[in-house]
Amino acid sequence: MKPSTLYQLLRSLRPHQWTKNILLFAGLIFSMHFDMPGLFLRALEGFALFCMISGSIYVFNDLKDLEQDREHPRKKYRPLASGKVTPHQAIILASVLSTVGLVASFSLSVPFGYVTLTYFIITILYSQYFKYVVIVDILALALGFVLRAVAGVLVIRISEGPIIPMTPWFVICVFFLALFIAMCKRRHELLFIQKAELHRRVLAEYSQSFLDQMIAICTSGAIFSYVLYLLAISNHNGEQDLKMLLTLPFVLYGIFRYLYLVYRCEAGGEPDKEVLRDKPLLINTVLWLALSLALLKSPLILN
């Protein structure tokens, strides 16, 4: 196989979208055992498997939308739509990756395997049905992020390792934050893409005011659930430890900065790129992560 063909096959997996799978490391970070090489390796393996699964789903989706993508002004340049990758090659690639990814997931951990399989099924159903149903499309997208976060916790749970808890508030916080980002993206598509309903049929069912109300609800939900999550993990050997609340200002700034970009700078259409494009948001994210890691390992107790 020619190197150019291999490159186009890799492009069809959309590696720039794999940044979403970084969420699998959240469980490792907040478990306070991120300095254990064995657990980090398992989290890395889980990340790689989710990249395989999500890449195969992108290929399956491009196969389904092949004719429409060929008429689309931007999507027509995708490897499959442009003819640089044949449907036969795409079917083989997606089938092999999804099969190997699912089998390897169950080999790594049975609970992790079930979550990976659920993610695969939900995402396929989204591509086929859910993305055409108002509200359900956003809920399905958010569920995909929740499953990533849950998978990240389950993959580092090993019998001979430390106890890795998973509080409901962790899951709820991820869910609200994912809803917040998805709704901001829908708002951008609705307002700033010409003939938005042709770009995404379900956009005809949304309105700006409706999305603005849902964004406000999810903003509040994300903030409150993050606070409740911090309180849930504040018990330190029977003593209350509130030091992680010091990260709250960074979370508030991050959410408010993102809202500023959405409402004042017409951003939000590419969530995976907004953090890298906006320096204040990027710096804030790095500072939040650094402070979180330092506090989680600090012997300091704040009560």
C-alpha positions in Angstrom: 0.0 0.0 0.0 1.3 3.4 -1.0 2.3 5.9 1.8 -0.1 8.4 0.4 -3.0 5.8 0.8 -1.9 5.1 4.4 -2.0 8.9 5.0 -5.5 9.2 3.6 -6.7 6.2 5.7 -5.3 7.9 8.8 -7.0 11.2 7.8 -10.3 9.4 7.5 -10.0 8.4 11.2 -10.0 12.2 12.0 -7.2 12.1 14.5 -7.8 15.8 15.4 -11.0 14.7 17.0 -9.2 12.3 19.3 -8.6 15.1 21.8 -12.1 14.4 23.1 -10.8 11.1 24.5 -8.3 12.9 26.8 -11.3 12.9 29.2 -10.4 9.3 30.0 -7.5 10.6 32.1 -9.8 12.6 34.3 -10.5 9.6 36.5 -6.7 8.9 36.9 -6.1 12.6 37.9 -8.8 12.9 40.5 -8.1 9.4 41.9 -4.9 11.0 43.4 -2.9 8.1 42.0 -1.7 9.7 38.8 1.9 9.2 39.9 1.6 5.4 39.6 3.1 4.3 36.3 1.0 1.1 36.1 -2.3 3.0 36.3 -1.1 5.7 33.9 -0.2 2.9 31.4 -3.7 1.4 31.7 -5.3 4.9 31.2 -3.1 5.3 28.1 -4.2 1.9 26.8 -7.8 2.9 27.3 -7.2 6.2 25.5 -5.7 4.4 22.5 -8.6 1.9 22.4 -11.2 4.7 22.4 -9.3 6.4 19.6 -9.5 3.2 17.6 -13.3 2.9 18.3 -14.1 6.6 17.6 -12.0 6.5 14.5 -13.9 3.5 13.1 -17.2 5.3 13.8 -16.1 8.3 11.9 -15.3 6.1 8.9 -18.7 4.3 9.2 -20.4 7.7 9.3 -18.6 8.9 6.2 -19.6 5.7 4.4 -23.3 6.4 5.3 -23.1 10.1 4.2 -20.9 9.5 1.2 -23.3 11.0 -1.4 -24.2 14.0 0.7 -20.6 14.7 1.5 -19.7 14.7 -2.2 -22.0 17.7 -2.6 -20.9 19.5 0.6 -18.6 22.5 0.0 -16.2 21.4 2.9 -16.9 17.7 3.4 -16.2 16.9 -0.2 -12.5 17.1 0.5 -12.6 14.2 3.0 -10.6 11.2 1.9 -13.7 9.0 1.2 -15.8 11.7 -0.4 -12.9 12.9 -2.6 -12.2 9.3 -3.8 -8.7 9.1 -2.2 -10.0 6.2 -0.1 -12.3 3.7 -1.7 -15.5 2.4 0.1 -14.0 -1.1 0.1 -10.9 0.2 1.9 -13.0 2.2 4.3 -15.2 -0.8 5.2 -12.2 -3.0 5.9 -10.5 -0.3 8.0 -13.5 0.5 10.1 -14.4 -3.2 10.6 -10.9 -4.2 11.7 -10.5 -1.2 14.1 -13.9 -1.6 15.7 -13.5 -5.4 16.2 -9.9 -5.2 17.5 -10.8 -2.2 19.7 -13.8 -3.9 21.3 -12.1 -7.3 21.8 -9.0 -5.5 23.3 -11.3 -3.5 25.6 -12.8 -6.6 27.2 -9.4 -8.1 27.5 -8.2 -5.0 29.4 -11.2 -5.0 31.8 -14.6 -6.5 31.5 -16.4 -3.4 33.0 -14.4 -1.1 30.7 -15.3 -3.3 27.8 -19.0 -3.0 28.5 -18.7 0.8 28.7 -16.7 0.9 25.4 -19.3 -1.3 23.7 -22.1 1.0 25.0 -20.2 4.0 23.7 -19.8 2.3 20.3 -23.5 1.5 20.1 -24.7 4.9 21.3 -22.4 6.7 18.8 -23.6 4.5 15.9 -27.2 5.1 16.9 -26.4 8.8 17.0 -25.0 8.8 13.5 -28.0 6.8 12.2 -30.9 8.2 14.2 -30.3 10.4 17.2 -28.7 13.3 15.4 -31.9 14.0 13.6 -34.0 14.3 16.7 -34.2 17.6 18.5 -32.8 17.6 22.1 -32.0 13.9 21.8 -29.0 14.8 19.6 -27.5 16.9 22.3 -28.2 14.4 25.1 -26.6 11.6 23.0 -23.5 13.7 22.5 -23.2 14.5 26.2 -23.7 10.8 27.0 -20.7 10.0 24.9 -18.5 12.2 27.1 -20.0 10.7 30.2 -19.1 7.2 29.0 -15.5 8.4 28.3 -15.2 9.7 31.8 -16.7 6.5 33.3 -14.4 4.3 31.1 -11.4 6.3 32.4 -12.3 5.3 36.0 -13.1 1.7 35.2 -9.9 1.1 33.2 -7.7 1.9 36.2 -9.6 -0.3 38.7 -7.5 -3.4 39.2 -7.8 -6.0 42.0 -4.2 -5.4 43.2 -4.4 -1.7 43.0 -5.8 1.1 45.1 -9.6 1.7 45.5 -10.7 4.1 42.8 -14.0 5.7 43.8 -16.5 7.3 41.4 -19.0 9.7 42.9 -22.3 10.5 41.1 -21.4 14.2 41.1 -18.3 13.5 38.9 -20.6 11.9 36.3 -23.2 14.7 36.6 -20.6 17.4 36.3 -19.2 15.9 33.1 -22.7 15.5 31.7 -23.7 19.1 32.3 -20.4 20.4 31.0 -20.7 18.3 27.8 -24.3 19.6 27.4 -23.1 23.1 27.8 -20.4 22.7 25.1 -22.8 20.9 22.7 -25.4 23.6 23.0 -22.9 26.3 22.4 -21.9 24.5 19.3 -25.5 24.2 18.1 -26.0 27.9 18.7 -23.0 28.8 16.6 -24.1 26.5 13.8 -27.6 28.0 13.9 -26.5 31.6 13.8 -23.3 31.7 11.8 -23.6 28.9 9.2 -25.4 29.9 6.0 -28.4 27.6 5.3 -27.8 25.9 8.7 -30.6 23.5 8.3 -28.9 22.0 5.3 -25.6 21.7 7.2 -27.5 19.9 10.1 -31.1 19.1 9.5 -32.0 19.1 13.2 -31.1 22.8 13.5 -34.4 23.7 11.9 -36.0 22.6 15.2 -33.9 24.9 17.4 -34.1 28.6 18.0 -31.6 31.1 19.5 -33.7 31.8 22.5 -34.4 28.1 23.2 -30.6 27.3 23.1 -29.8 30.4 25.2 -32.1 29.1 27.9 -30.7 25.6 27.9 -27.1 27.0 27.9 -28.0 29.0 31.1 -29.4 25.9 32.8 -26.4 23.8 31.9 -24.0 26.5 33.0 -25.6 26.5 36.4 -25.7 22.7 36.5 -22.0 22.3 35.6 -20.9 24.8 38.3 -23.1 23.5 41.1 -22.2 19.8 40.3 -18.5 20.7 40.3 -18.8 22.3 43.7 -20.8 19.3 45.0 -18.2 16.9 43.6 -15.4 18.8 45.4 -17.3 18.6 48.6 -17.9 14.8 48.0 -14.2 14.2 47.8 -13.3 16.5 50.7 -13.1 13.8 53.3 -9.5 13.2 54.2 -9.1 10.3 56.7 -12.3 11.2 58.4 -11.4 15.0 58.5 -12.9 17.5 56.1 -10.4 18.9 53.6 -11.7 21.8 51.5 -8.5 22.8 49.7 -9.8 21.6 46.3 -12.3 24.5 46.5 -9.4 26.7 45.6 -9.8 25.5 42.0 -13.3 26.9 41.8 -12.3 30.4 40.6 -10.4 28.8 37.7 -13.5 26.7 36.7 -15.7 29.8 36.9 -13.4 31.8 34.8 -13.1 29.0 32.2 -16.9 28.7 31.8 -17.4 32.5 31.8 -14.6 33.0 29.3 -16.1 30.3 27.0 -19.5 32.1 27.3 -17.7 35.4 26.3 -16.2 33.7 23.3 -19.6 32.3 22.3 -21.7 35.5 22.8 -19.1 38.2 21.9 -16.7 36.6 19.5 -19.0 34.3 17.5 -16.9 31.3 18.6 -18.0 27.8 19.9 -18.3 26.1 16.5 -15.2 24.0 17.1 -15.0 23.3 20.9 -11.9 21.1 20.5 -10.0 24.1 19.0 -11.3 27.0 21.1 -9.1 26.2 24.1 -6.0 26.2 21.9 -7.0 29.3 20.0 -7.8 31.5 23.0 -4.7 32.2 25.1 -6.6 33.3 28.3 -8.7 30.1 28.2 -5.6 28.0 27.5 -3.6 29.6 30.3 -6.5 29.2 32.7 -6.9 25.5 31.8 -3.2 24.8 32.4 -3.3 26.7 35.7 -6.4 24.8 36.8 -4.8 21.5 36.0 -1.5 22.4 37.7 -3.3 23.6 40.8 -5.5 20.5 40.9 -2.5 18.2 40.7 -0.6 20.1 43.3 -3.5 20.2 45.8 -4.4 16.5 45.3 -0.9 15.5 46.3 -0.4 18.2 48.9 -0.4 17.2 52.6 -2.1 20.5 53.4 -5.5 20.2 55.0 -7.9 23.2 54.7 -11.0 23.1 56.8 
